[in-house]
Amino acid sequence: MRTYKEFSFITSPHVLVALILILIPLNWLNFNLIVLLLSTFIGGVFISNCYLKVVQKKISWEFKKHSNSSSIDEVVGCYLEVINESNFPVNVEVRLETEHENSLVFVHRDELKSASSIQKINLKLPSNSSETIRIDLKGNSRGNHSWSNIEILIKDLLRLNTTRIVFEEDMPEFKVIPRILNHKSFDLQSLLQGDKSTIHSFFLDEMNIIGTKDYENESFRHIHWLATAKENKIVAKKYQKVHGHRYSIFLNLVGKGHFHLRKDMEELIEYTVSVCTYLVKEGCKVELWINYINNQNELLEIQSVTGIVLIKRLLATLSLLDPSGRFLSTNHFFEQAFSLKADKSLALVIGTPPDPTARYQWIQL
């Protein structure tokens, strides 16, 4: 917290010293009316300074918000309480400022619903009182954003002097996550349905056979002939029901060059969120590999966990991807990610695909 005193020209220290020097000869020359006016003015300035010194120590603020995160272009409300603990009424102007208009903006409550990175609010606080202000904000880009500073301007009742209190530490933070779009891709739906049919097929996936059981008028292909010959009775195959299906999604934001990020980076991130959300809603198991190096010098990965936990972890991770972070070349990324992905999972590639190879198989979304 820093405190500044702002003087008008007539209340600046140099002018006050000059007025006092002028006051002395005027008093000797018996210009009583002028002396009275100057003395009154100087006394008012002195009282104003004493008032501000007392009041500035009694002004504080508290911040309250009801949601921990919001998506891009979503307007959320928060509350700022300004508290006056002094025994005097106070005129206060609150100035709020965000880091940049491209990160976080204030939505003003006017007819045009305009938005800017600065908001000013004037308050008149009686003695020992407080007032709560609703503030609407909108995130323009994903990430963790915060206010750059909060300024509280305290003006004396005669409006001669102003004290400006600047708060720059422990500013409120706001997490802005990517948009969660209602994605309707017929290609993705047909792919998912086709993959499910393949996994459930008794003709193409014999690995689902876990034993035998008594024959109960199943079809000809369900009969386990080897077990039937050993037991001298017709025995059917017993299958294990598949719970969910596993997909490995690879998000590559690197363009064709080694050090070039794609211009549609934000769209790809939002598309990844929508695809993962859709697959989780369908009961699938999803793991995500991102071409990004984390603080542990490892490839960024989101393991397959319970549905809602996966979505929360996915949004938190993708919201913090920094374009100035560390990325691998396309082929190097896929060499590492394909070698680490879950066995028997279907690889879905979002973004720039790797060079065609017979070693790995994937589907481009």
C-alpha positions in Angstrom: 0.0 0.0 0.0 1.3 3.4 -1.0 -0.2 6.8 0.0 0.1 10.0 -2.0 -1.1 13.5 -1.3 -2.5 15.5 -4.2 -2.7 19.2 -3.9 -4.4 21.8 -6.1 -2.3 24.8 -7.1 -3.7 27.0 -4.5 -3.2 24.5 -1.7 0.3 23.5 -2.6 3.0 24.1 0.1 4.8 26.8 -1.9 1.6 28.8 -2.3 0.7 28.4 1.4 4.2 29.7 2.4 3.8 32.6 0.0 0.4 33.4 1.5 1.7 33.4 5.0 4.5 35.8 4.0 2.0 38.1 2.4 -0.2 37.8 5.5 2.4 39.4 7.8 2.7 42.8 6.1 -1.1 42.9 5.4 -1.6 42.5 9.1 0.7 45.4 9.8 -1.1 47.6 7.3 -4.4 46.8 8.9 -6.1 45.1 5.9 -8.3 43.3 8.3 -10.8 41.8 5.8 -8.1 40.4 3.5 -6.2 39.1 6.6 -9.4 37.4 7.8 -10.0 35.7 4.5 -6.5 34.5 4.1 -6.4 33.3 7.7 -9.6 31.4 7.2 -8.4 29.8 4.0 -5.0 28.8 5.6 -6.9 27.4 8.6 -9.2 25.4 6.3 -6.2 23.9 4.5 -4.7 22.9 7.8 -7.9 21.3 9.0 -8.3 19.5 5.7 -4.8 18.0 6.1 -5.6 16.9 9.6 -8.9 15.4 8.5 -7.2 13.4 5.7 -4.5 12.1 8.0 -7.1 10.7 10.4 -9.5 9.3 7.8 -7.0 7.6 5.5 -6.1 5.1 8.2 -9.7 4.1 8.7 -10.6 3.3 5.1 -10.3 -0.4 3.9 -11.8 -2.7 1.4 -12.8 -6.4 1.1 -13.4 -8.4 -2.0 -15.9 -11.2 -2.4 -16.7 -13.4 -5.4 -19.1 -16.4 -5.7 -17.5 -18.3 -8.6 -13.9 -19.5 -8.9 -13.8 -19.5 -12.7 -15.6 -18.3 -15.8 -15.3 -19.0 -19.5 -14.3 -16.5 -22.2 -16.9 -13.8 -22.9 -18.9 -14.9 -19.9 -20.0 -11.9 -17.6 -19.6 -12.7 -13.9 -20.4 -10.5 -10.9 -18.2 -9.9 -7.9 -18.5 -7.6 -4.9 -16.2 -4.9 -3.4 -17.0 -3.7 0.0 -15.5 -0.3 1.0 -15.4 0.3 4.8 -15.2 3.6 6.6 -14.3 3.0 10.3 -13.8 6.7 11.1 -16.1 9.0 13.0 -16.4 11.4 10.0 -18.3 11.1 6.7 -16.0 10.5 3.7 -16.2 11.2 0.0 -14.5 8.3 -1.8 -13.7 7.6 -5.4 -12.7 4.0 -6.1 -10.6 3.3 -9.3 -10.2 -0.3 -10.5 -7.8 -1.3 -13.2 -7.1 -4.6 -14.9 -3.8 -5.8 -16.5 -4.9 -5.4 -20.1 -8.1 -5.1 -22.1 -7.2 -8.3 -23.9 -7.3 -10.2 -20.6 -10.0 -8.9 -18.4 -12.4 -6.0 -18.7 -15.1 -4.3 -16.6 -18.6 -4.4 -18.0 -20.3 -1.0 -17.3 -23.9 -0.9 -16.4 -25.0 1.6 -19.1 -27.3 1.3 -22.0 -24.5 0.2 -24.4 -23.0 -2.3 -21.9 -19.6 -0.9 -22.7 -16.4 -2.5 -21.4 -13.0 -1.2 -20.5 -10.0 -2.0 -18.3 -10.7 0.9 -15.9 -13.7 1.5 -13.7 -14.4 4.5 -11.5 -17.0 4.5 -8.7 -17.9 7.5 -6.4 -19.2 6.9 -2.9 -20.4 9.0 0.0 -19.8 7.0 3.2 -21.3 8.2 6.5 -19.3 7.7 9.6 -18.7 4.1 10.7 -20.4 2.6 7.7 -19.7 0.5 4.6 -21.0 0.1 1.1 -20.9 -3.0 -1.1 -20.5 -2.5 -4.9 -21.3 -5.0 -7.5 -18.7 -5.2 -10.3 -19.3 -7.1 -13.5 -16.3 -8.5 -15.3 -15.7 -10.4 -18.6 -12.7 -12.5 -19.6 -11.4 -11.9 -23.1 -8.7 -14.6 -23.0 -8.1 -17.7 -21.0 -5.6 -17.8 -18.1 -5.3 -16.5 -14.6 -5.9 -12.8 -14.6 -5.9 -10.2 -11.9 -6.5 -6.5 -11.2 -3.3 -4.5 -11.6 -4.2 -2.1 -8.7 -7.0 -0.5 -6.7 -6.9 3.2 -6.0 -9.0 4.9 -3.3 -9.2 8.7 -3.5 -10.3 10.4 -0.3 -11.4 14.0 -0.7 -11.9 16.3 2.3 -15.3 17.9 2.8 -14.1 21.3 1.4 -12.5 19.5 -1.6 -9.3 21.3 -1.0 -6.9 18.3 -0.8 -7.0 14.7 -1.9 -5.2 11.6 -0.6 -4.7 8.7 -3.0 -4.2 5.2 -1.6 -2.8 2.7 -4.0 -3.1 -1.1 -3.4 -1.0 -3.3 -5.7 -0.5 -6.4 -3.6 -2.8 -9.4 -3.1 -5.1 -8.3 -5.9 -8.2 -10.4 -6.7 -7.5 -13.1 -9.2 -9.9 -14.5 -11.8 -9.5 -17.8 -13.7 -10.8 -17.7 -17.2 -11.2 -21.1 -18.8 -11.8 -22.0 -22.5 -15.3 -22.0 -23.9 -17.3 -25.2 -23.5 -19.0 -25.4 -26.9 -21.9 -27.7 -27.7 -20.0 -29.6 -30.3 -22.1 -31.6 -32.9 -19.8 -33.4 -35.2 -21.3 -36.2 -37.2 -17.8 -37.4 -38.1 -17.0 -37.8 -34.4 -20.3 -39.4 -33.6 -20.0 -41.9 -36.4 -16.4 -42.6 -35.4 -17.5 -43.2 -31.8 -20.4 -45.5 -32.8 -18.3 -47.4 -35.2 -15.6 -48.0 -32.6 -18.1 -49.1 -30.1 -19.5 -51.6 -32.5 -16.1 -53.0 -33.2 -15.3 -53.4 -29.5 -18.6 -55.1 -28.8 -18.3 -57.4 -31.9 -18.0 -61.0 -30.9 -16.6 -61.8 -34.3 -13.8 -59.2 -34.4 -12.7 -59.0 -30.8 -12.1 -62.5 -29.3 -10.2 -61.0 -26.4 -13.5 -60.3 -24.6 -14.0 -64.0 -24.0 -13.4 -64.7 -20.3 -14.7 -68.3 -20.0 -17.5 -70.7 -20.8 -21.0 -71.2 -19.7 -23.9 -73.6 -20.4 -25.5 -73.4 -23.8 -28.7 -71.4 -23.8 -29.8 -71.4 -27.4 -27.2 -68.9 -28.5 -26.3 -68.5 -32.1 -24.0 -70.9 -33.9 -21.0 -68.6 -33.6 -21.3 -68.4 -29.8 -20.6 -72.1 -29.3 -17.2 -72.8 -27.9 -16.2 -75.9 -29.9 -13.0 -76.8 -28.0 -14.8 -76.8 -24.7 -17.7 -78.7 -26.2 -15.4 -81.5 -27.4 -13.7 -81.7 -23.9 -16.9 -81.8 -21.9 -19.1 -83.8 -24.3 -21.8 -81.2 -24.1 -22.5 -78.0 -25.9 -20.8 -75.1 -24.2 -21.2 -71.4 -25.1 -18.6 -68.7 -24.8 -18.8 -66.3 -21.9 -18.0 -62.7 -22.7 -16.9 -59.9 -20.5 -19.0 -56.7 -20.9 -16.9 -53.7 -21.9 -17.4 -50.7 -19.6 -16.4 -47.6 -21.5 -13.9 -47.2 -24.4 -10.5 -45.6 -24.3 -9.3 -42.8 -26.4 -5.9 -41.0 -26.5 -6.3 -37.5 -27.7 -3.2 -35.7 -29.0 -3.3 -31.8 -29.1 -0.6 -30.4 -31.3 -0.5 -26.6 -31.4 2.8 -26.4 -33.4 2.5 -25.5 -37.0 4.5 -26.9 -39.9 7.7 -25.1 -38.8 9.6 -26.2 -35.7 9.1 -22.9 -33.9 5.8 -21.8 -35.2 2.5 -22.0 -33.4 -0.7 -22.3 -35.3 -2.9 -19.2 -35.7 -6.0 -21.1 -34.7 -4.5 -22.1 -31.4 -7.5 -20.9 -29.3 -10.0 -22.6 -31.6 -8.1 -25.9 -31.3 -8.1 -25.6 -27.5 -11.9 -25.0 -27.5 -12.4 -27.9 -30.0 -10.4 -30.2 -27.7 -12.5 -29.3 -24.7 -15.7 -30.0 -26.7 -14.4 -33.3 -28.0 -13.3 -34.5 -24.5 -16.6 -33.4 -23.0 -18.5 -35.3 -25.6 -16.5 -38.5 -25.1 -16.8 -38.3 -21.3 -20.6 -37.9 -21.6 -20.7 -41.0 -23.8 -19.0 -42.9 -21.0 -15.6 -43.2 -22.6 -12.2 -43.1 -20.9 -10.1 -40.3 -22.2 -6.5 -39.3 -21.8 -5.0 -36.1 -23.3 -1.5 -35.5 -24.5 -0.5 -31.9 -25.2 2.5 -30.7 -27.1 3.8 -28.6 -24.2 6.6 -29.1 -21.7 5.7 -28.6 -18.0 7.8 -27.4 -15.1 9.1 -30.9 -14.6 10.5 -31.0 -18.2 7.9 -33.6 -19.0 5.2 -33.8 -21.7 2.0 -32.3 -20.5 -0.5 -35.1 -19.9 -4.0 -35.5 -18.4 -4.6 -39.1 -17.2 -7.9 -40.9 -17.6 -9.9 -40.3 -14.4 -13.6 -40.0 -13.5 -15.7 -37.9 -15.8 -16.3 -34.7 -13.9 -12.8 -34.8 -12.4 -11.3 -35.1 -15.9 -13.3 -32.1 -17.2 -12.2 -29.9 -14.3 -8.6 -30.9 -14.7 -8.8 -30.4 -18.5 -10.2 -26.9 -18.2 -7.7 -25.9 -15.5 -4.7 -27.2 -17.6 -5.8 -25.8 -20.9 -6.5 -22.4 -19.4 -2.9 -22.0 -18.4 -1.2 -22.9 -21.7 1.2 -20.1 -22.5 2.1 -19.3 -26.1 5.6 -18.3 -25.0 6.1 -21.7 -23.3 8.2 -24.7 -24.5 6.9 -26.9 -27.3 8.4 -29.8 -29.2 8.6 -30.3 -32.9 5.6 -32.2 -34.4 7.4 -35.5 -35.0 9.3 -35.5 -31.7 6.1 -34.9 -29.8 4.2 -37.8 -31.5 7.2 -40.1 -31.1 7.1 -39.6 -27.3 3.3 -39.4 -26.9 2.6 -42.5 -29.0 5.1 -44.5 -27.0 3.5 -43.5 -23.7 -0.2 -43.7 -24.6 -2.5 -46.4 -23.1 -2.5 -49.7 -24.8 -5.4 -50.5 -27.2 -6.6 -46.9 -27.0 -7.7 -45.2 -30.2 -5.5 -42.2 -31.1 -7.3 -39.0 -32.1 -5.1 -36.2 -33.4 -6.2 -32.5 -33.1 -4.1 -29.9 -34.8 -1.0 -30.6 -36.9 -0.7 -34.4 -37.6 2.6 -36.3 -37.7 4.2 -37.5 -40.9 2.5 -40.7 -42.2 4.1 -43.9 -40.9 3.2 -47.6 -40.8 4.3 -47.8 -37.2 1.5 -45.8 -35.6 -2.1 -45.4 -36.5 -4.3 -42.4 -35.7 -7.4 -40.6 -36.8 -7.3 -36.9 -37.6 -10.2 -34.8 -36.2 
